[in-house]
Amino acid sequence: MKETFQELITYLKNPVLEQDNNLDTSYRFQKFLHLLVISIVTGAVLSPLFLLIEQLGWVDMNEHAMEELLKTTSKGLIAFLVIIFAPLLEELFFRAPLTLFHGKKVFKIAFYVFTILFGLIHLTNFNMTTNVLLLAPVLVAPQTILGGYLGFIRVRFGLIWSILLHACYNAFFVLLSFAGDLLS
């Protein structure tokens, strides 16, 4: 896990268009599971920031699109949209084009642009207010960082792996929110 994390951080500092030549399935699943755990831990570590932002009254997290979706949509439809539809659509839009950019500098710029755009698109989950715009880098930090992780696995292993990682990440948090509803 530590090795995968170090490899990921090194990659995010200097992304390159280079596939991982190790095609062994068990190796790839091990890296995938490491990246899934790293992604979930990253999201969990950042979550206290959202509690603080809400406690300070800067952004009402109850107005987040996911909260509204949970109130008005069946769990089956939510699961489909968040676990299957969104990862497929977002990976096709934000990660699929990455391998079209050749040349070190061009690829690096494209990687960062797609990563940041992926984060920023998630601002649409919030009601646009001045505070949301001012806090945008913090509010979409989990998605922006995840975008980097997804870009890493997409380039190294292929598009299917980024779709799968995205779907599993979303599934973890959606199922966690469903469990929270059961306890309420």
DAVENTA-V634707 format. One record per residue. N is the residue number from 1. RES is the residue in three letters. PHI is phi in whole degrees, 0 to 359 (999 if undefined). OMEGA is omega as a letter, one per 40 degrees, with the letter a starting at -180 (* if undefined). NEAR is the number of other ideal C-beta (glycine too) atoms within 12 Angstrom. Layout:
((N | RES | PHI | OMEGA | NEAR) (N | RES | PHI | OMEGA | NEAR))
This chain:
((1 | MET | 999 | a | 16) (2 | LYS | 300 | i | 11) (3 | GLU | 296 | i | 15) (4 | THR | 296 | i | 27) (5 | PHE | 298 | i | 21) (6 | GLN | 296 | i | 14) (7 | GLU | 298 | i | 24) (8 | LEU | 296 | a | 33) (9 | ILE | 298 | i | 19) (10 | THR | 301 | a | 14) (11 | TYR | 295 | a | 29) (12 | LEU | 295 | i | 28) (13 | LYS | 287 | a | 15) (14 | ASN | 210 | a | 18) (15 | PRO | 294 | i | 35) (16 | VAL | 228 | i | 26) (17 | LEU | 276 | a | 26) (18 | GLU | 213 | i | 20) (19 | GLN | 286 | i | 19) (20 | ASP | 277 | a | 24) (21 | ASN | 283 | i | 10) (22 | ASN | 281 | a | 15) (23 | LEU | 265 | i | 14) (24 | ASP | 298 | a | 12) (25 | THR | 298 | a | 12) (26 | SER | 294 | i | 11) (27 | TYR | 299 | a | 18) (28 | ARG | 294 | i | 25) (29 | PHE | 294 | i | 20) (30 | GLN | 296 | i | 19) (31 | LYS | 299 | i | 32) (32 | PHE | 301 | a | 34) (33 | LEU | 297 | i | 22) (34 | HIS | 300 | a | 26) (35 | LEU | 294 | i | 40) (36 | LEU | 296 | i | 32) (37 | VAL | 297 | i | 24) (38 | ILE | 300 | i | 33) (39 | SER | 297 | a | 38) (40 | ILE | 294 | i | 27) (41 | VAL | 297 | i | 22) (42 | THR | 301 | i | 30) (43 | GLY | 300 | a | 26) (44 | ALA | 293 | a | 19) (45 | VAL | 294 | a | 15) (46 | LEU | 279 | a | 26) (47 | SER | 300 | i | 21) (48 | PRO | 300 | i | 14) (49 | LEU | 299 | a | 24) (50 | PHE | 289 | i | 28) (51 | LEU | 297 | i | 14) (52 | LEU | 297 | i | 17) (53 | ILE | 300 | i | 26) (54 | GLU | 289 | i | 23) (55 | GLN | 300 | i | 13) (56 | LEU | 284 | i | 15) (57 | GLY | 77 | a | 11) (58 | TRP | 280 | i | 23) (59 | VAL | 217 | i | 31) (60 | ASP | 273 | a | 19) (61 | MET | 291 | i | 27) (62 | ASN | 289 | i | 15) (63 | GLU | 265 | i | 19) (64 | HIS | 294 | a | 25) (65 | ALA | 304 | a | 24) (66 | MET | 294 | i | 29) (67 | GLU | 298 | i | 21) (68 | GLU | 294 | i | 17) (69 | LEU | 299 | i | 24) (70 | LEU | 297 | a | 25) (71 | LYS | 279 | a | 16) (72 | THR | 245 | a | 12) (73 | THR | 232 | i | 18) (74 | SER | 295 | i | 13) (75 | LYS | 299 | i | 21) (76 | GLY | 296 | i | 13) (77 | LEU | 292 | i | 16) (78 | ILE | 301 | a | 29) (79 | ALA | 302 | i | 24) (80 | PHE | 299 | a | 20) (81 | LEU | 297 | a | 25) (82 | VAL | 275 | a | 34) (83 | ILE | 266 | a | 27) (84 | ILE | 247 | a | 23) (85 | PHE | 295 | a | 19) (86 | ALA | 299 | i | 32) (87 | PRO | 301 | a | 34) (88 | LEU | 297 | a | 24) (89 | LEU | 296 | a | 20) (90 | GLU | 293 | i | 35) (91 | GLU | 291 | i | 34) (92 | LEU | 296 | a | 21) (93 | PHE | 277 | a | 22) (94 | PHE | 264 | a | 37) (95 | ARG | 247 | a | 41) (96 | ALA | 306 | a | 24) (97 | PRO | 290 | a | 23) (98 | LEU | 306 | a | 40) (99 | THR | 283 | i | 25) (100 | LEU | 279 | a | 16) (101 | PHE | 264 | a | 24) (102 | HIS | 256 | a | 14) (103 | GLY | 94 | a | 13) (104 | LYS | 305 | a | 15) (105 | LYS | 293 | a | 15) (106 | VAL | 297 | i | 19) (107 | PHE | 297 | a | 25) (108 | LYS | 301 | i | 25) (109 | ILE | 297 | i | 17) (110 | ALA | 299 | i | 29) (111 | PHE | 302 | a | 38) (112 | TYR | 292 | i | 25) (113 | VAL | 297 | i | 23) (114 | PHE | 295 | i | 35) (115 | THR | 296 | a | 35) (116 | ILE | 291 | i | 25) (117 | LEU | 299 | i | 25) (118 | PHE | 301 | i | 37) (119 | GLY | 296 | a | 32) (120 | LEU | 296 | i | 24) (121 | ILE | 299 | i | 23) (122 | HIS | 283 | i | 29) (123 | LEU | 296 | i | 29) (124 | THR | 294 | i | 18) (125 | ASN | 284 | a | 27) (126 | PHE | 251 | i | 34) (127 | ASN | 288 | a | 20) (128 | MET | 292 | i | 17) (129 | THR | 226 | i | 17) (130 | THR | 301 | i | 12) (131 | ASN | 298 | i | 22) (132 | VAL | 298 | i | 26) (133 | LEU | 294 | i | 18) (134 | LEU | 293 | a | 16) (135 | LEU | 266 | a | 24) (136 | ALA | 311 | a | 27) (137 | PRO | 301 | i | 21) (138 | VAL | 283 | a | 28) (139 | LEU | 297 | a | 34) (140 | VAL | 252 | i | 31) (141 | ALA | 304 | i | 28) (142 | PRO | 300 | a | 31) (143 | GLN | 288 | i | 37) (144 | THR | 295 | i | 32) (145 | ILE | 296 | i | 32) (146 | LEU | 301 | i | 41) (147 | GLY | 302 | i | 40) (148 | GLY | 295 | i | 37) (149 | TYR | 298 | a | 45) (150 | LEU | 294 | i | 49) (151 | GLY | 297 | i | 46) (152 | PHE | 300 | a | 42) (153 | ILE | 290 | i | 43) (154 | ARG | 297 | a | 41) (155 | VAL | 291 | a | 35) (156 | ARG | 287 | a | 34) (157 | PHE | 244 | a | 32) (158 | GLY | 122 | a | 24) (159 | LEU | 297 | a | 29) (160 | ILE | 303 | a | 20) (161 | TRP | 292 | i | 32) (162 | SER | 289 | i | 41) (163 | ILE | 297 | a | 31) (164 | LEU | 296 | i | 31) (165 | LEU | 296 | i | 42) (166 | HIS | 299 | a | 41) (167 | ALA | 296 | a | 32) (168 | CYS | 293 | i | 30) (169 | TYR | 299 | i | 40) (170 | ASN | 299 | a | 38) (171 | ALA | 300 | i | 26) (172 | PHE | 303 | a | 25) (173 | PHE | 285 | i | 32) (174 | VAL | 292 | i | 30) (175 | LEU | 295 | i | 21) (176 | LEU | 296 | i | 21) (177 | SER | 291 | i | 25) (178 | PHE | 297 | i | 23) (179 | ALA | 296 | i | 13) (180 | GLY | 297 | i | 14) (181 | ASP | 296 | i | 17) (182 | LEU | 293 | a | 10) (183 | LEU | 280 | a | 8) (184 | SER | 284 | * | 8))
